[in-house]
Amino acid sequence: MSQQPEPSVAPLAAQIPGRPHGRAETPLSILDLATVGDGYTPTQALAATTELARKAEDWGFHRFWVAEHHGMPGVASSAPAVLLAHLAAATSTIRLGSGGVMLPNHAPLVIAEQFGTLHALHPGRIDLGLGRAPGTDPATARALRRGVLDETADEFPLQLSELTRFLDADFPAGHPYQRLRAVPGEASAPGGGRPPIWLLGSSGFSAQLAGRLGLPFAFAHHFSAGNTVPALELYRDSFRPSEVLTEPYTLIGVGAVAADTEEQARRLAGSGALAMLRLRRGQPALVPTPEEAEAHPYAPAEREFLDAWLSNVVLGGPDQVRDGLLELRKRTGADELMITSNIHGHEARHHSYELIAQAYGLLG
């Protein structure tokens, strides 16, 4: 493939918005998967996610992101741009974004048009978080990518370059796409500009690329905790100031479950842990009830996986979770925390976020 220019980094006044008002020193945000629990439908799950976005705005959370996953019965957020349009219409101030869109699954021009449209409709509120994993199993990835699965890691920077140049309308002279425009595009929102781009990752590749390009970096601590500190250090060491950022900016995704008691929180977290165990075994399913998770006949290796998974979830009563989040922030130096509660039951999930918001100081 021919060499392409590096992604452009046009000035973005709203790249990293100011920290939210309130007593919390570090912004706290939410990553939601439109979780579909056993006994619920995707319609109910999407309605619950919409209600959660409204509540998150009222509770003082900084961002609300949704993630692209495919072929998973327990996840209804397979089309982030569609869901974000709905959530943006149902809210008014909270920042919304993708955590993330898996760029290799899509033509860069399509993503530029989708998020250019969202940015034009809701200027200053949309984040474009990008990942390079397929977000699914190999067979589904083949269907998404029309059979093209032999791309190397080198392809992602080129795809990113193409996407940003569509968003900025600045392909260089002589480029085959010089005359093409993503509409809506860079001039569609008041004041121009484009939605802020974040790079997401669970290893060092995206960390280094984000640092080299001077972009904000979001790390998936909730399923790759052992790599968190090395990846953040690599990002900071690789960071080059850009027109987007003068200093590194890091966000980490954190599994967090709060309940009125530690025992209740641990019981709720067990449903998400069993769902992850089944996913890792290639058997994705609806998120089980806490009762099913408790009754599951775990083999020794399964119990070991469960214990390891839960050891990286910040759980307990509200004060325990607050202290756990603050300790994690101190240990990693993250500039922002994004919590996710993949548990059964919409009421329990909403209650968990509300307890955390109150204990963290978002509700005053």
Residue, then its C-alpha position, 0 to 999 in steps of 0.5 A: m500500500s502506498q505511503q499516506p500522510e500522518p493524520s492531521v491534528a487541526p486545532l480542537a478547542a473542545q478536545i478535552p473540555g474543562r473538568p466538571h463542577g463539583r468536589a471530585e478532583t478527577p472527572l468521572s464518566i460512564l461506559d455503557l454496553a446497553t446490557v441485556g440481562d436474562g429475562y429482558t429484551p434489547t428494546q428494554a435494554l436500550a430504553a434503560t440505557t437512555e434513562l441511564a444517560r439522562k440520570a448520568e447527566d443529572w448526577g454530574f457524570h462527565r461523559f457517557w460512552v457506548a461501545e461497538h460489539h457484535g454477535m453478543p446477546g448480552v450487548a445491544s450497543s452494536a451500532p454506536a452512531v445510531l445509539l448516540a444520536h438517540l441519546a443526544a436527543a434525550t439529553s442536553t449537556i453531557r458529553l457523549g461518545s464511542g468507546g469505541v468504534m472499531l475503525p477496521n470494521h468500517a470505511p473511514l468515509v462512513i465514520a466521518e459522515q456519521f460522526g460529522t452528522l452527530h457533531a453538526l446536530h450536537p456541537g461540542r458534545i460528541d467524542l469519537g473514540l476509535g479502536r482497532a479490535p473487531g469487537t467480536d469473533p472471527a466469523t462475525a469479523r469476516a462478515l463485517r469486513r467482507g472477508v478481509l481479515d489479513e490486515t496488519a497493525d500497520e493498516f490502522p494508522l493509515q485508516l486513521s489518517e484517512l478518517t481524520r483527513f476526511l473530517d478535516a477536508d485536508f487531503p494533500a494535492g494530488h491525493p486520489y481523495q483530494r476532491l472528496r468531502a465528508v458531508p456533514g463535515e468540518a464546516s457543518a457545526p457552528g465554528g467549524g471543527r470536528p468531534p475530538i478523536w480518542l484512541l482506545g486500547s488494551s495494549g501498547f500499540s494504541a498507547q504509542l500511536a496516541g502519544r506520537l500523534g498527541l491525541p488523548f488515550a483511553f485504556a481498557h483497564h477493566f479487562s486488561a488491568g495488568n497492562t494498565v500502568p505500562a501502557l500509560e507510561l508508554y503513552r506518556d513517554s511517546f507523547r508529542p505535543s500537538e495542536v490538539l493537546t500540549e500535555p498527555y491526557t489519559l482515561i481508564g475504563v474501570g469495572a465498578v459495582a456499588a450496592d448498599t452492602e459489600e455482600q450485595a455488590r459482590r453478588l451483583a458483580g458475579s453475574g457480570a463475571l459469569a457473562m465474561l467467563r462464557l464470552r471467553r469460552g466462545q459462548p456469549a449469552l445474556v447476562p445471567t441473574p445473580e442467582e444463576a451465577e451463584a448456582h453455577p457449578y464452577a470448575p477449578a479453572e473457572r473459579e480461578f478465572l472468576d476470582a481473577w476477574l473480580s479482583n479487578v472490579v472495584l466493588g462494595g458499599p459506596d465509600q468502599v468504591r469511592d476509596g477504590l477509585l481514588e486509589l486506582r487514580k493515584r496508582t495510575g495517574a489517570d486524568e479521568l476514570m470511566i466506570t462500567s457496571n456490566i451486571h444484571g438488572h437495570e434498577a441495580r445498575h442504575h442504583s450502583y451508578e447513583l451510589i457512586a456519584q453520591a460517594y464520589g462527590l458529584l451530587g454535592 
